[in-house]
Amino acid sequence: MEEKKFKILVVEDDADMMEQMDMYLTSRGYDVIKAYTQKEAEEIIDRESFDGAVLDLMLENPDSGFILSHKIKKSFPERPVIIITSVTKETGIYFDKENDNNNWIKADVFLQKELRFEQVDAELKKRLVK
Amino acid sequence: MDEKIFKLNILVVDDEENMCMGVKRCLANYMVEDKDFADKIVFDVSSVTNGTEAIEFISKNKPDIVLLDYKLPDMNGLEILEKFSGSNFIAIIITAFASIDVAIAATKKGAFDFLAKPFAPDELREVLRKAAKTAFISKKARALEEEKKSIRFEFISILAHELKSPLAAIEGYLRLVDERIKGDDLSAYDSMISRSIERIVSMRKLIMDILDLTRLESGRGKRVIENISLKDITDSVVDGLKPSAEKKNVSISIDVDDISINADKTEMEMLLSNLLSNAIKYNKENGSVNLKIKRDADYINIECSDTGIGMKEDDVKKLFNEFVRIKNEYTRNIEGSGLGLSIVKKIVLLYNGEIKVESEYLKGTKFIIKIKPQLAVEAK
């Protein structure tokens, strides 16, 4: 039986990063839906179905990733959301699930900007239900 | 003038309570003004009556000026000076025994001035006026130094970020190539290689721009002011930009008078090439760029207009700041250092000129520049 192809929403404003994420995830058997802005992503969330999301934290707003994550988790709490950020490196602010007592950050995983694409694949695989 | 009240904290250390009271009364309504600065200086006076308390007070409150009695019950004034050598307060030694030896010892330990007991209110005010001026200026200098440090830090942080992003992009592509992500057909990697080259080219441009900007800012680079033809410079700059214009099919029309002015050739090249390359980069397919250079009695007027993507009003406001790049869906794939217009502005100011921008979102942008030719200066 053929394995199910998971559809991943990637939201990223850096053209190269998007291109690379797309190539990598495609090579690993995912279908990629691309959005370059928070606005584009919001429309896709309302309109299209997807299995998980990889979000850049800073888009047109510094907290775009949080807003999108919240929006996704509100309607589809089971869909895994990965937020990619360089905020910790540059500001020293650290996000993680354990320290988030109010649980207002809805994402499943935070990955630092200098990530390897394998990490994204591994985190998605862990959470996507076959 | 923009004047402010500037308060200096003074500590009087004297075992005679009357002396402390006297100084407080004498300075209560005293205000120092000076032709060298707009701010007015007033004093907030505290007092203690022995050395131990003085040491505690100075450590805790860091006064700007300390009036220090030479002879204290538990130690002498110089011991206190010694303890705080290298500190930033100004010390004035009060002494009834105005011996040369004490004066020399105190000066060696960093005392700023002396007051011989008994002294008249006017003498006190005069000594404090001098001390206040020095304290004020060194305080301002320290604040400026701090500000400079933090600006430099911010600049370097942004710069590091700007250099890191192309490296990350190139590294990402190389890793994917390394993994043969597209299989064994080499042509499948063309776009990754050309994107990597583009990022390297723009990274080099960023480094060149930084060098240009630091050269302009430091004023240390060699400026060669000579008689040059703006027409010739324009022609060579336009020649250099032709490939990028052709890529987008942007036409460049030039209306440049045959003007010779006294200027630095490199600066004029930087000015025109930054203006024109922006007009091409932020243009639409099949758009056009128009450059006009005309002379009037006082100024050289440069006008560079394009039929490009334009800018929103909010974006125009931050345009000349360093590393500012307007981010939107139209600029996503355009490379740039974010320094070009900072460079343009610096050059315009060097030529006692001004720069204005008129822009309409999605319609186009026009830069209007006036510069004054330089006086003929011998090349250094």
Boltz contact constraints between the chains, C-beta under 6 A:
constraints:
  - contact:
      token1: [A, 15]
      token2: [B, 332]
      max_distance: 6.0
  - contact:
      token1: [A, 15]
      token2: [B, 333]
      max_distance: 6.0
  - contact:
      token1: [A, 16]
      token2: [B, 169]
      max_distance: 6.0
  - contact:
      token1: [A, 20]
      token2: [B, 172]
      max_distance: 6.0
  - contact:
      token1: [A, 23]
      token2: [B, 176]
      max_distance: 6.0
  - contact:
      token1: [A, 23]
      token2: [B, 181]
      max_distance: 6.0
  - contact:
      token1: [A, 27]
      token2: [B, 181]
      max_distance: 6.0
